[in-house]
Amino acid sequence: MRGRVVVGVLPLSVALFLPRAVESLLREHPNVQVQVVDGTYESLVQQLLSADVDVIAGALRAEAPPAEVRQLKLFEDELAVVARRGHPALALPSPSLRALLAWEWVVPLPGTPAAAALRLAFEREGLQPPPGRLRASSPALTQAFTLQTGHLALASRAQTLAEADGAAAIVPVPLPGTARHIGLALRGTGEPAPELQRFVEHCAAAVAAVLPAVAIDKPAAPRL
């Protein structure tokens, strides 16, 4: 098998399964190339429709996608408040969003689903959300700020639980309404290339391998 798969990635949750899936595909088919690019959902959808991107991995949108786009759910994840191990917030006997306003946060960029989820969670408690003196869209940078500076942040619950080093921990405050379907978005027309179909299958296999450790349900492997 030869060919190339261009994967557009969205922030949060993809690190849980994407590296394992890509590595499995490359190991199985040494002549296949994989290119990974990032961007906003809107920009990646345009690249998908223009065939510059073959598949988008990340949080699927709740609203119906364009008619030319097909979404495949891999699993369901939710957002959680995370802090580095030893953070004082983790020692609170009854943590609440109000109490967490005592610390600095790194918050998502405006206009993103994560930013909307954070705002709604605080508004449900009659609170103003963290002021957003520090904002970041990169999960890697968000994690770095969390671990190195003690900022609180939003992150994927499943990914935090699955991290091998356990450097970050979940602050047990409820964030209702933050559950999201994580999966793949593809063009809905035409027959998929064999390497793209195998990539989809490897993504499903990676989810099946990782998620039992964090007790999250998952569907069967999708077919295009």
matplotlib code that plots the C-alpha trace (Angstrom):
import matplotlib.pyplot as plt

x = [0.0, 1.2, -0.2, -0.4, -2.9, -3.1, -4.7, -6.0, -6.1, -8.1, -7.0, -7.8, -8.4, -6.5, -3.3, -5.1, -5.3, -3.7, 0.0, -0.8, -3.0, -0.4, 2.4, 0.4, -0.4, 3.2, 4.4, 1.8, 2.4, 6.0, 5.2, 2.4, 3.2, 1.3, 1.2, -0.3, -1.5, -3.5, -5.9, -9.3, -12.4, -13.6, -10.2, -9.8, -13.2, -12.4, -9.2, -11.1, -13.6, -10.9, -9.1, -6.0, -6.8, -8.1, -9.5, -10.0, -9.4, -10.8, -14.0, -17.0, -19.4, -22.9, -24.5, -24.9, -21.8, -21.8, -23.6, -20.3, -18.8, -19.3, -18.6, -17.5, -17.7, -14.9, -15.7, -17.2, -15.0, -15.6, -13.7, -12.2, -10.4, -6.8, -3.9, -0.4, 0.2, 0.5, -1.5, -3.5, -6.8, -6.4, -6.4, -9.7, -12.2, -15.1, -13.8, -16.1, -15.8, -16.0, -13.1, -11.0, -11.2, -8.6, -5.9, -4.6, -6.0, -4.8, -8.0, -9.0, -9.0, -12.3, -14.7, -13.6, -16.0, -13.8, -14.0, -17.8, -17.9, -15.8, -18.0, -21.2, -19.9, -19.2, -22.4, -24.5, -23.0, -23.8, -20.1, -17.9, -15.4, -11.7, -10.5, -8.3, -5.1, -3.4, -5.0, -3.7, -5.1, -2.2, -2.9, 0.9, 1.5, -1.6, -0.2, 3.2, 1.7, -0.3, 2.7, 5.4, 3.5, 0.6, -2.1, -5.4, -6.8, -9.4, -8.3, -9.6, -10.7, -9.8, -6.4, -5.5, -6.5, -4.5, -1.3, 1.4, 3.4, 0.4, 2.0, -1.5, -4.6, -8.3, -9.8, -13.2, -15.6, -18.5, -18.6, -22.0, -22.6, -19.0, -19.3, -18.2, -18.1, -14.5, -13.9, -13.1, -14.6, -14.2, -15.5, -18.8, -18.5, -16.5, -14.7, -12.0, -8.4, -7.3, -4.7, -7.4, -9.7, -6.8, -6.1, -9.7, -9.5, -6.3, -7.8, -10.6, -8.1, -6.1, -9.2, -10.1, -6.5, -6.4, -9.9, -10.5, -7.9, -10.0, -13.4, -15.0, -17.4, -16.6, -18.4, -17.3, -14.7, -16.3, -16.3, -16.3]
y = [0.0, 3.5, 6.9, 9.8, 10.7, 14.4, 14.7, 17.9, 18.0, 20.0, 20.8, 18.5, 14.7, 13.8, 13.0, 10.2, 8.1, 9.8, 9.1, 5.4, 5.2, 6.9, 4.7, 1.6, 2.7, 3.5, 0.2, -1.7, 0.1, 1.5, 3.2, 5.3, 8.9, 10.8, 14.6, 16.2, 19.8, 21.9, 24.7, 25.9, 23.8, 26.2, 26.3, 22.6, 21.9, 24.2, 22.3, 19.0, 20.1, 21.3, 17.9, 19.6, 17.6, 14.0, 13.7, 15.9, 14.4, 15.9, 17.1, 16.7, 19.6, 19.1, 21.0, 19.3, 19.5, 20.5, 18.0, 17.0, 16.1, 12.8, 12.6, 9.3, 9.1, 7.2, 8.0, 10.5, 12.7, 15.6, 18.6, 18.7, 21.3, 20.1, 21.2, 20.0, 17.4, 19.1, 22.2, 23.6, 23.3, 19.5, 19.7, 21.5, 19.4, 20.5, 22.2, 24.5, 26.8, 29.8, 28.6, 28.0, 31.6, 32.2, 30.9, 32.0, 30.1, 29.5, 29.7, 28.7, 31.2, 33.2, 31.6, 28.1, 25.4, 25.0, 28.7, 28.6, 25.5, 27.3, 30.4, 28.5, 26.4, 29.5, 31.3, 28.3, 29.1, 32.8, 33.6, 35.4, 33.1, 33.5, 36.8, 35.2, 37.1, 34.1, 32.4, 29.5, 27.2, 24.6, 21.7, 21.2, 24.8, 24.8, 21.7, 23.3, 26.4, 24.1, 22.0, 24.7, 27.8, 26.2, 27.7, 25.8, 24.9, 22.9, 19.6, 16.3, 14.2, 11.0, 12.2, 13.4, 10.1, 8.2, 10.2, 7.8, 10.2, 11.5, 14.9, 16.6, 15.7, 16.4, 18.9, 17.2, 20.0, 19.2, 20.7, 19.8, 20.2, 19.7, 16.1, 16.0, 13.4, 12.8, 11.3, 11.9, 14.1, 13.0, 13.9, 12.2, 11.7, 9.2, 6.0, 6.5, 5.6, 2.3, 4.1, 6.4, 3.5, 1.8, 5.0, 5.2, 1.6, 2.2, 5.2, 3.0, 0.3, 2.9, 4.1, 0.5, 0.0, 3.2, 3.9, 0.8, 2.2, 5.3, 3.5, 5.4, 3.7, 3.4, 2.2, -0.4, 0.4, 2.6, 1.9, 4.4]
z = [0.0, -0.9, -0.5, 2.0, 4.7, 5.7, 9.2, 10.5, 14.3, 16.8, 20.4, 23.3, 23.4, 20.1, 21.9, 23.6, 20.4, 17.4, 18.0, 18.6, 15.5, 13.3, 14.5, 13.9, 10.4, 9.5, 11.0, 9.0, 5.7, 5.5, 2.1, 3.5, 4.6, 7.3, 7.5, 10.6, 10.6, 13.1, 12.8, 13.7, 13.0, 10.3, 8.5, 8.6, 7.3, 4.3, 3.8, 4.0, 1.4, -0.9, -0.5, 1.1, 4.3, 4.2, 7.8, 10.8, 14.3, 17.5, 19.0, 16.7, 16.5, 18.0, 15.1, 11.8, 9.7, 6.0, 3.8, 2.3, 5.7, 7.5, 11.2, 12.9, 16.7, 18.4, 22.1, 24.4, 26.6, 28.9, 30.2, 33.7, 35.8, 36.2, 38.4, 39.0, 41.7, 45.1, 44.1, 47.1, 45.2, 45.4, 49.2, 49.4, 51.3, 49.1, 46.0, 44.1, 41.1, 43.4, 45.5, 42.4, 41.5, 44.1, 41.7, 38.3, 35.3, 31.7, 29.8, 26.2, 23.4, 22.9, 20.4, 21.0, 22.4, 25.5, 26.2, 25.9, 28.2, 30.8, 30.7, 31.0, 33.9, 35.9, 34.9, 36.1, 39.5, 39.2, 38.8, 36.4, 34.7, 35.3, 33.8, 31.2, 31.7, 30.2, 27.2, 25.1, 22.4, 22.4, 24.8, 25.1, 26.2, 28.5, 30.2, 30.5, 32.2, 34.5, 35.5, 35.7, 37.0, 39.0, 36.8, 36.7, 33.3, 31.4, 29.9, 28.5, 31.5, 29.6, 28.6, 32.1, 33.6, 30.9, 31.3, 32.3, 34.6, 36.5, 36.8, 36.6, 38.6, 38.2, 40.7, 41.5, 40.6, 38.3, 34.9, 33.5, 29.8, 28.8, 27.3, 23.7, 21.0, 19.9, 16.5, 12.9, 10.2, 6.6, 3.2, 2.7, -1.1, -3.1, -2.1, 0.6, -0.3, 1.3, 3.5, 4.8, 5.7, 7.5, 9.4, 10.6, 11.7, 13.6, 15.3, 16.6, 17.7, 19.6, 21.4, 22.3, 23.7, 25.8, 27.1, 29.2, 31.5, 32.1, 32.1, 29.2, 26.8, 23.1, 20.0, 17.6, 14.9, 12.2, 8.6, 5.8]

ax = plt.figure().add_subplot(projection="3d")
ax.plot(x, y, z, "-o")
ax.set_aspect("equal")
plt.show()
